[in-house]
């Protein structure tokens, strides 16, 4: 089967959707399929290689990703929508042959990107990773099928689900990379930043954008340090808010914070194992892969009760689930775990996460879904 994985942001972003698509590309090829990625690239930037052996077809298109931090939330959404709308036309013009030759196009992006169906004689399957506004249901219905990731079908009414062919999949964890193990001493010392061998490390991993609200984590970290708790905050990831967040963190935390930028998967796993507490505090997140990876390494985690986070952390979490948007509860949870050193009781085998067993399983399910969908369409069902 010829499979084209279309995600315009692979070279601009490295969030859960991008991790999903990169893993699926590898697994499709491992199953013997002819898979490749189609993504957008800024022609003004130096060539960048994605961390994958799967072929990558590039569409030339400027995206002012870094400048989004200078805009308000509403304005940045407008810019993103314009980008995805323009990306459809660019992809259709520059990659029409790849689209027309595909048996399956697996699409990640805004619902309006299903307009690509006009250039796809084969199947177009769109990934849904959260709640969708009803005004976008007609766009999703243009696709031949939908994949609801992380249980996001629960955020949609049955009256809509009954009108679309779909499957439900859960992101997997690379268990060969993310597992409990002793910390590397040199990395542990690096994360502590010279503050001393007994200083705990609090870590965030993810996109530095308006969704993950790392600004609130920095404010909470300052409040906890002002209470007299010594620790160092380590922030792993990149995004359009990084410059503003670095300025905020320098003023609030001084030397007690470090930004590591984008890291490879092995490096992220090592950082999680060398840290004591994983934190995240978004207003909403459906199925954060970073939290799944943290739980798999056995680190103590503090996260809000939103999306599928309670499912990921399990009925007896090694960590604490706090109310959404209640900053004082988040501050209290972080202060408490540091004071009591609850993070020291790290489980040996990591906690279980709600997921399919592997990315290979997910790839196999997608191929089987595509084959069922194709047969149903041929039969007029």
N, C-alpha and C positions, 0 to 999 in steps of 0.2 A: 504494500500500500504506500502511495506517495502522500506524505503528510507535511503540510506547511503550517508552522506555528507562528502566527502573526501577533506581535506585541510591539507597538511603536516605542515603548519606553525601555527596552532592554539595555540600551547604552546610556540612558539618562538616570535610571533608577535601579535599585536592587532591593525591592521589597518582597513581600510574600508571593505576589503574583509572578514576579520575575524569577524567583527561586523555583516556583512551581514549573514554569515553562522550561527553564534550563534543565531541570531534572527529567521532565517528560521527554524532551528532545533526546537526551542520552538514552533513556529506556526504550523509546521507540526504535532507535537504531540497534540497540541490543537485542530487540525482538526480531530484527531482520527487515524492518521497514525503511524506506527511503525518506528520511526526515530532514528538515532544514528550518531555520528561523528566518523570519522577515521582520526587520526593525528599522527605525529611523535613525539617522546619524546627522549631526551638525557638520556641514562641510568646512566650517571655519576651525573646527577643533582637530588636534592631531589624531591620527588613526588609533583606535582603541580595540584591543582584543578581548572578546568575551571569554570567561572561564569555562569554555566548552569545546569539545571536539566536533560538535554538530555544525555543519556548514551554516554560515550566516549570510543572508542576502540583505544589502543595505539600501535604504531609500534616503536620498539626500533631502533633508528638511531641517531648517533651523528651528530650535525650540528654546526659548529664553527661560529655561528651567530655573537657573540661579536667580533670575530677577523676580521670580514670583514672591520671594520673601519681602520685597519692597511694596507689594500690593496688599490690599485688604483681602479678607477671606472671600468675599463675593467676587471681587475683581479677579482674583487668582482662579476661581472656578470658571469664570467667563473665558479667561485665557486658555485654560485646559480644554474646555469644550471647543473652542476655535481650533486648537491644535489637532484634536481628534477628528474634527470635521474635515480639516485640510488634509490630514494624513490619509483619509480614505481615498481622495482623488490622487494623491501622489503615489500611493501603493498601487492603485489600479493602473496608473500610467506606466510606472517604472517596473512593476513586477507582474504584469498581466499574464505573461507566458507561464510563470511559476504558479499563479493562481489557477489558470485554465487547465494546467496539466495535473493538478492535485486531485487525489481521490478524497482527501479530507483536509479542510482548512480549520485549524483550531485557533479561535480568536480570543484575544484578551484586550479589553478596552471599553470605552463608553458604549452604551447600547446603540448609539447612532452608527457605530462602525459596522453594524450588520448590513449597511448599504453595500459592502463588499460583495454581497451575494450576487449582485448584478454581473460580476466578473468571475464567479465560481460555478462552473457547471456541476462540479461534484458536491460533496456535502460541506456545509458550513456549520460548525458547532461553536457556540459562544459560551464562555465561562462567566458565571455569575458568582460574585464573592461577598455579597451583602444585600441589603434591602434595596429594592428598585422602586422608584416613584412610578405610580400607575400610568402617568403620561408617557413613560418609556416602554410600556408593555407592547405596543404595536411594533416597536423596533426590535424587541427580543423575539417577537413572533415571526419576523422575517427569517430568522435562522432555522436551519433544518432540525436543530436540537440544541438543548442547553445542558450545561454541567453546573449544578449547584454545589459549590465547594463549602465544606465545613458546616453542613446543615443549614445553609442559608435559605433553603426552600421553605423553612418554617417562617420566614419573614414575608412570604407571599401567600395570597389567598388561594384556596382550592379552585375558585372560579377562574383564576389565571393558570394555575398549574395544569388543570385539565385540558387546556388548549395547546399545550406544547409538549413535544417529546423531550424527556429529560432523565437524567440520572443524578444521584447524589454521591459525591466522593469526599473523602477527608484527606487533607494534606498529610503526607508521611514525613517521618523524621529519618534522616540518614543515620541509622543506628550504627553503621560502621564508623561514623565520625563523632556522633554525639552520644556519649556514654559516660558513666561515672569513672573517674580515675584520679589519682593524686595530682595535685597541682605541680607544675614545673617551677622549681624554686626561683630560677632567674626571672621568669615571667611574673611570678608573684611579687617579687621585689620591685620589678618595673611598674606594676600596677599600683603598688603602695607609694611610689613616687618619693622615696626617701623619708616618709613620715614615720617609719619604724616598723619592725617585723610583726608587731601585735595589732597594727591598725587594720581594721576590716575594710574590705573593698565592696562597694555597691556599684552594680553595673546595669546599664541600659543598652539594649541592642535593637536597632531598627532605623527606620527612615527619620531624618530630622526635618519634619514637615509640620503643617498645621494640624494634622490628624493626631499624631502621637503626643503632642503637647509636652515636649521635653522641657519647655519653659516652666511648667508647673512642677516637674521633678526637681529642677534646679532651685526653685523657690522653696520647695519642701525640704530639700537638702540643707539649705541655709538655715531654715527654722530649726531643724534637728541639731545641726552643729551649734546653733546659738543656745540650745539647751545643755550643751556641754558634752555631746557625744562626738568622739573623734572617729572619722572614717574618711575614705577617699572615694569620690564619684568618678567612674570611668564611663564614657559615652562612646559606643561603637556604632558607626554608621555615617551616612552622608545625606545631604538633601538641601533643599532650597532655603532652609532656615538655619543652616550651620553657622554662617557668619554672625547673625544676630544672637544665636544661642551662645557662641563662644564669648562674645562681648558681655552678655548677661552673666555667664558663669565666672568670668574673670573678676567681675565686680563683686559677685555674691560669695564666691568660694576661694578665690585666689589660687594657691598652689594645690588645693584639695580637690581639684578636678582635672581630668585629662580627656581630650578628644582624640580618638584613634583613627577616625575616618573609616572608609570601607576596608573590610578585612576578608580574606578568603575563608572558606568554611572551616578548614582545620584550625585556623587561627582563632575564629570565633569560639569554637569548641574549647580550645585551650584557655581562652580568656574566661569563659564561663566556669571552667574547672578551677581556675586560679582565683576566682572571686567568691564572695560570701553570700551576697544577696542580689537577686535580680529584681529590677523594678520596672514597671510600666504603668502609665496613668492616663490613657486616652479617654476621651468622652465616649467613644464607641469603637469597637474592633470586633469583627465577626469571629475570626479563627486565626489568631496571630501565630505564625510559624516560629517566631523568635521565642515565644513563651513555651511552645512545644519542645524546642531544642533545649531551653533552659531546664525544663522539667526532666527531660531525658538525661541530662548530666547530673541531676540530683541536687542542684542548687536551691536554696530557699528562695521563694518567689512571692512578691507582693504585686497584686494586679486587681483591677476593678471588676465588679460583677456586671459584665456586659458581654453581649454576643455569646460565644461558646466557651468563654474563659472558665466558668465553673466546670464544664465537661472536661476541659483539658487538665485542670488541676486535680480533678477527681474528688470523691466523697470525703477522703481524709488527706487533704493537701499538706505537703511540706511547705508551708507558707501561709499567707493570709489573703483572703479575698475581701476587698474593701468596697463600700458603696461608691457608685459612680459620682464623680464631680464633688465628692466631699473631701476637700483638701485636708481638713483637720484629722479626719480618720486615717488618711494616708500618712500624715506626719506621725500620728500616734503609733501606727503599725510599724513604721520604720524605726522610730525611737525605741519601741518596746523590744524588737528583735535584736537591736544593737545592745541595749542594756542587759538583756537576759542571755545574750549570745546563743539564741535559739538556732541560729544557722550552723552551729558546730555539730549538731546531731544529724549530719548528712547521711541519707540512706545509701546503702552500698550499691543497690541495683537500679537506682533511679526510679521515679514514679512512672506508672503507666499513663499513656496518653490515648485519647480516643482517636484512633486513626486506622487506616488499612495497614497491612503489614509492611508494605514497601511501595516505592515509586513504581517498581515494575508491575505490581498488582494494579496500580492506578492506570498505567499505560495499557495493560491488557483489558481492563474494564472499558476504557475509552474506545479501543479498537473494536471490541465486541459490540458496544453501543452503536458505533458507526455502521457496522455490518448489519445489525438488526434494523437500524433506521433506513438504510438503503433498501433492504428487502421489503420493508413495510411500504416505502414510497413506490417501489416498483409494482407492488400489489395493489396500490391505490388505497392503502389503509391510513 
